[in-house]
Amino acid sequence: MADGIRTARLMLAATGERAAQEEFDQAVLDLQPGEDKRRFCRTRELIAESLRILSPDGYVLRQVSSGSDDPGIALRNMIDGSSEKLAAAVLATNPHTA
């Protein structure tokens, strides 16, 4: 979850979406501790909302400001990392899926 939040912040900063970044940061602060399932779902919703802001056409992220890290690479790394964690969790719960 922390990786996704960090990646969303990086992408918002790289594209110069200051208002969206501040809104995202406040929404993350407003997440209630505990209730991990709800917190996880809400975090995913916040990340998805950020991606919609950064990709108006749904396919390409907005251009990054000069000197910033490429948000596309950060997004790809987040997706790859999440996929690896999900695969490991599925394998741990059902070793016969391999």
FIKOLZA-1660 file (N, C-alpha, C; in steps of 0.1 Angstrom, whole numbers, plus 5000, padded with zeros to 4 digits):
% residues 98
   i   px   py   pz ch aa at
   1 5008 4988 5000  A  M  N
   1 5000 5000 5000  A  M CA
   1 5009 5013 5000  A  M  C
   2 5019 5012 5008  A  A  N
   2 5028 5024 5008  A  A CA
   2 5035 5026 4995  A  A  C
   3 5038 5016 4988  A  D  N
   3 5044 5017 4975  A  D CA
   3 5035 5024 4965  A  D  C
   4 5022 5021 4965  A  G  N
   4 5012 5027 4957  A  G CA
   4 5011 5042 4960  A  G  C
   5 5010 5045 4972  A  I  N
   5 5009 5059 4977  A  I CA
   5 5021 5067 4972  A  I  C
   6 5033 5061 4974  A  R  N
   6 5045 5068 4970  A  R CA
   6 5045 5070 4955  A  R  C
   7 5042 5060 4948  A  T  N
   7 5042 5061 4933  A  T CA
   7 5032 5071 4928  A  T  C
   8 5020 5071 4934  A  A  N
   8 5010 5081 4930  A  A CA
   8 5015 5095 4933  A  A  C
   9 5021 5097 4944  A  R  N
   9 5026 5111 4948  A  R CA
   9 5037 5115 4938  A  R  C
  10 5046 5105 4934  A  L  N
  10 5057 5108 4925  A  L CA
  10 5051 5112 4911  A  L  C
  11 5041 5105 4907  A  M  N
  11 5035 5108 4894  A  M CA
  11 5028 5121 4894  A  M  C
  12 5021 5124 4904  A  L  N
  12 5014 5137 4905  A  L CA
  12 5024 5149 4905  A  L  C
  13 5035 5147 4913  A  A  N
  13 5046 5157 4913  A  A CA
  13 5052 5159 4900  A  A  C
  14 5055 5148 4893  A  A  N
  14 5062 5148 4880  A  A CA
  14 5054 5155 4870  A  A  C
  15 5041 5154 4870  A  T  N
  15 5033 5161 4860  A  T CA
  15 5028 5175 4864  A  T  C
  16 5032 5179 4876  A  G  N
  16 5029 5193 4880  A  G CA
  16 5015 5195 4884  A  G  C
  17 5008 5184 4887  A  E  N
  17 4994 5185 4892  A  E CA
  17 4994 5188 4907  A  E  C
  18 4997 5201 4910  A  R  N
  18 4999 5205 4924  A  R CA
  18 4985 5203 4932  A  R  C
  19 4975 5208 4926  A  A  N
  19 4962 5207 4933  A  A CA
  19 4958 5193 4936  A  A  C
  20 4959 5185 4925  A  A  N
  20 4956 5170 4927  A  A CA
  20 4965 5164 4937  A  A  C
  21 4978 5168 4937  A  Q  N
  21 4987 5162 4947  A  Q CA
  21 4983 5166 4961  A  Q  C
  22 4979 5178 4963  A  E  N
  22 4975 5182 4977  A  E CA
  22 4962 5175 4981  A  E  C
  23 4953 5174 4972  A  E  N
  23 4940 5166 4974  A  E CA
  23 4943 5152 4978  A  E  C
  24 4952 5146 4970  A  F  N
  24 4956 5132 4973  A  F CA
  24 4962 5130 4987  A  F  C
  25 4972 5139 4990  A  D  N
  25 4979 5139 5003  A  D CA
  25 4969 5140 5014  A  D  C
  26 4959 5149 5013  A  Q  N
  26 4949 5151 5023  A  Q CA
  26 4940 5139 5025  A  Q  C
  27 4936 5133 5014  A  A  N
  27 4928 5121 5014  A  A CA
  27 4935 5109 5021  A  A  C
  28 4948 5108 5018  A  V  N
  28 4956 5098 5025  A  V CA
  28 4957 5100 5040  A  V  C
  29 4959 5113 5043  A  L  N
  29 4959 5116 5058  A  L CA
  29 4946 5113 5064  A  L  C
  30 4935 5114 5057  A  D  N
  30 4921 5112 5062  A  D CA
  30 4918 5097 5064  A  D  C
  31 4926 5088 5058  A  L  N
  31 4924 5074 5059  A  L CA
  31 4924 5070 5074  A  L  C
  32 4915 5063 5078  A  Q  N
  32 4914 5059 5092  A  Q CA
  32 4923 5047 5095  A  Q  C
  33 4931 5047 5106  A  P  N
  33 4939 5036 5109  A  P CA
  33 4930 5024 5113  A  P  C
  34 4936 5012 5112  A  G  N
  34 4928 5000 5114  A  G CA
  34 4919 4997 5102  A  G  C
  35 4910 4988 5104  A  E  N
  35 4901 4984 5093  A  E CA
  35 4909 4983 5080  A  E  C
  36 4919 4974 5080  A  D  N
  36 4928 4973 5069  A  D CA
  36 4921 4971 5055  A  D  C
  37 4911 4963 5055  A  K  N
  37 4904 4960 5042  A  K CA
  37 4898 4973 5036  A  K  C
  38 4892 4981 5044  A  R  N
  38 4886 4994 5040  A  R CA
  38 4897 5003 5036  A  R  C
  39 4907 5004 5044  A  R  N
  39 4918 5013 5041  A  R CA
  39 4925 5009 5028  A  R  C
  40 4927 4996 5026  A  F  N
  40 4933 4992 5014  A  F CA
  40 4925 4995 5002  A  F  C
  41 4912 4993 5002  A  C  N
  41 4903 4996 4991  A  C CA
  41 4903 5011 4989  A  C  C
  42 4902 5019 4999  A  R  N
  42 4902 5034 4997  A  R CA
  42 4915 5039 4991  A  R  C
  43 4926 5033 4996  A  T  N
  43 4939 5037 4990  A  T CA
  43 4939 5034 4975  A  T  C
  44 4934 5022 4971  A  R  N
  44 4934 5019 4957  A  R CA
  44 4925 5028 4949  A  R  C
  45 4914 5032 4955  A  E  N
  45 4905 5042 4949  A  E CA
  45 4912 5055 4947  A  E  C
  46 4920 5060 4957  A  L  N
  46 4927 5072 4955  A  L CA
  46 4937 5072 4944  A  L  C
  47 4944 5060 4944  A  I  N
  47 4954 5059 4933  A  I CA
  47 4948 5059 4919  A  I  C
  48 4936 5052 4918  A  A  N
  48 4929 5051 4905  A  A CA
  48 4924 5065 4901  A  A  C
  49 4919 5073 4911  A  E  N
  49 4915 5087 4908  A  E CA
  49 4927 5095 4903  A  E  C
  50 4938 5093 4909  A  S  N
  50 4950 5101 4905  A  S CA
  50 4954 5097 4891  A  S  C
  51 4953 5084 4888  A  L  N
  51 4957 5080 4874  A  L CA
  51 4947 5085 4864  A  L  C
  52 4934 5087 4867  A  R  N
  52 4925 5093 4858  A  R CA
  52 4928 5108 4856  A  R  C
  53 4933 5114 4866  A  I  N
  53 4937 5128 4864  A  I CA
  53 4949 5129 4855  A  I  C
  54 4958 5120 4857  A  L  N
  54 4971 5120 4849  A  L CA
  54 4969 5115 4835  A  L  C
  55 4959 5108 4832  A  S  N
  55 4957 5102 4819  A  S CA
  55 4943 5105 4814  A  S  C
  56 4940 5117 4810  A  P  N
  56 4927 5121 4806  A  P CA
  56 4921 5112 4795  A  P  C
  57 4929 5107 4786  A  D  N
  57 4924 5098 4775  A  D CA
  57 4924 5083 4779  A  D  C
  58 4929 5080 4791  A  G  N
  58 4929 5067 4796  A  G CA
  58 4940 5058 4791  A  G  C
  59 4949 5063 4783  A  Y  N
  59 4960 5055 4777  A  Y CA
  59 4974 5061 4780  A  Y  C
  60 4975 5074 4779  A  V  N
  60 4989 5080 4780  A  V CA
  60 4989 5090 4792  A  V  C
  61 4999 5089 4800  A  L  N
  61 5001 5098 4811  A  L CA
  61 5005 5112 4805  A  L  C
  62 5001 5122 4811  A  R  N
  62 5005 5136 4807  A  R CA
  62 5020 5137 4807  A  R  C
  63 5025 5147 4799  A  Q  N
  63 5039 5149 4798  A  Q CA
  63 5044 5153 4812  A  Q  C
  64 5056 5149 4815  A  V  N
  64 5062 5152 4827  A  V CA
  64 5070 5165 4826  A  V  C
  65 5071 5172 4837  A  S  N
  65 5079 5185 4837  A  S CA
  65 5094 5181 4835  A  S  C
  66 5102 5190 4829  A  S  N
  66 5116 5187 4827  A  S CA
  66 5123 5184 4840  A  S  C
  67 5132 5175 4840  A  G  N
  67 5140 5171 4852  A  G CA
  67 5133 5162 4861  A  G  C
  68 5121 5158 4858  A  S  N
  68 5113 5149 4867  A  S CA
  68 5115 5134 4862  A  S  C
  69 5113 5125 4872  A  D  N
  69 5113 5111 4868  A  D CA
  69 5101 5108 4860  A  D  C
  70 5102 5098 4851  A  D  N
  70 5091 5094 4842  A  D CA
  70 5081 5087 4850  A  D  C
  71 5069 5093 4851  A  P  N
  71 5058 5086 4859  A  P CA
  71 5054 5073 4853  A  P  C
  72 5056 5071 4840  A  G  N
  72 5052 5059 4834  A  G CA
  72 5061 5047 4839  A  G  C
  73 5073 5050 4842  A  I  N
  73 5082 5040 4847  A  I CA
  73 5078 5036 4861  A  I  C
  74 5075 5047 4869  A  A  N
  74 5071 5045 4883  A  A CA
  74 5058 5036 4883  A  A  C
  75 5049 5040 4874  A  L  N
  75 5036 5032 4874  A  L CA
  75 5039 5017 4870  A  L  C
  76 5047 5015 4860  A  R  N
  76 5050 5002 4856  A  R CA
  76 5057 4994 4868  A  R  C
  77 5066 5000 4875  A  N  N
  77 5072 4993 4886  A  N CA
  77 5062 4990 4897  A  N  C
  78 5053 4999 4900  A  M  N
  78 5042 4997 4910  A  M CA
  78 5034 4985 4906  A  M  C
  79 5030 4984 4893  A  I  N
  79 5021 4973 4888  A  I CA
  79 5029 4960 4889  A  I  C
  80 5042 4960 4885  A  D  N
  80 5050 4948 4885  A  D CA
  80 5051 4943 4899  A  D  C
  81 5054 4952 4909  A  G  N
  81 5056 4949 4923  A  G CA
  81 5043 4943 4929  A  G  C
  82 5032 4950 4926  A  S  N
  82 5019 4945 4931  A  S CA
  82 5016 4931 4925  A  S  C
  83 5019 4929 4913  A  S  N
  83 5016 4916 4906  A  S CA
  83 5024 4905 4913  A  S  C
  84 5037 4908 4916  A  E  N
  84 5045 4898 4922  A  E CA
  84 5040 4895 4936  A  E  C
  85 5036 4905 4944  A  K  N
  85 5031 4903 4957  A  K CA
  85 5018 4895 4957  A  K  C
  86 5009 4898 4947  A  L  N
  86 4997 4890 4946  A  L CA
  86 5000 4876 4942  A  L  C
  87 5009 4874 4933  A  A  N
  87 5012 4860 4929  A  A CA
  87 5018 4852 4941  A  A  C
  88 5026 4859 4949  A  A  N
  88 5032 4852 4961  A  A CA
  88 5021 4849 4971  A  A  C
  89 5011 4858 4973  A  A  N
  89 5001 4856 4982  A  A CA
  89 4992 4845 4978  A  A  C
  90 4988 4844 4965  A  V  N
  90 4980 4833 4960  A  V CA
  90 4987 4820 4961  A  V  C
  91 5000 4820 4958  A  L  N
  91 5008 4807 4960  A  L CA
  91 5009 4803 4974  A  L  C
  92 5010 4812 4983  A  A  N
  92 5011 4809 4997  A  A CA
  92 4997 4803 5003  A  A  C
  93 4986 4808 4997  A  T  N
  93 4973 4803 5002  A  T CA
  93 4969 4790 4995  A  T  C
  94 4974 4788 4983  A  N  N
  94 4971 4776 4975  A  N CA
  94 4983 4772 4967  A  N  C
  95 4992 4764 4973  A  P  N
  95 5004 4760 4966  A  P CA
  95 5002 4751 4953  A  P  C
  96 4990 4747 4951  A  H  N
  96 4987 4739 4939  A  H CA
  96 4984 4747 4927  A  H  C
  97 4984 4761 4928  A  T  N
  97 4982 4769 4917  A  T CA
  97 4994 4772 4908  A  T  C
  98 5005 4768 4913  A  A  N
  98 5018 4770 4905  A  A CA
  98 5019 4762 4893  A  A  C
% end
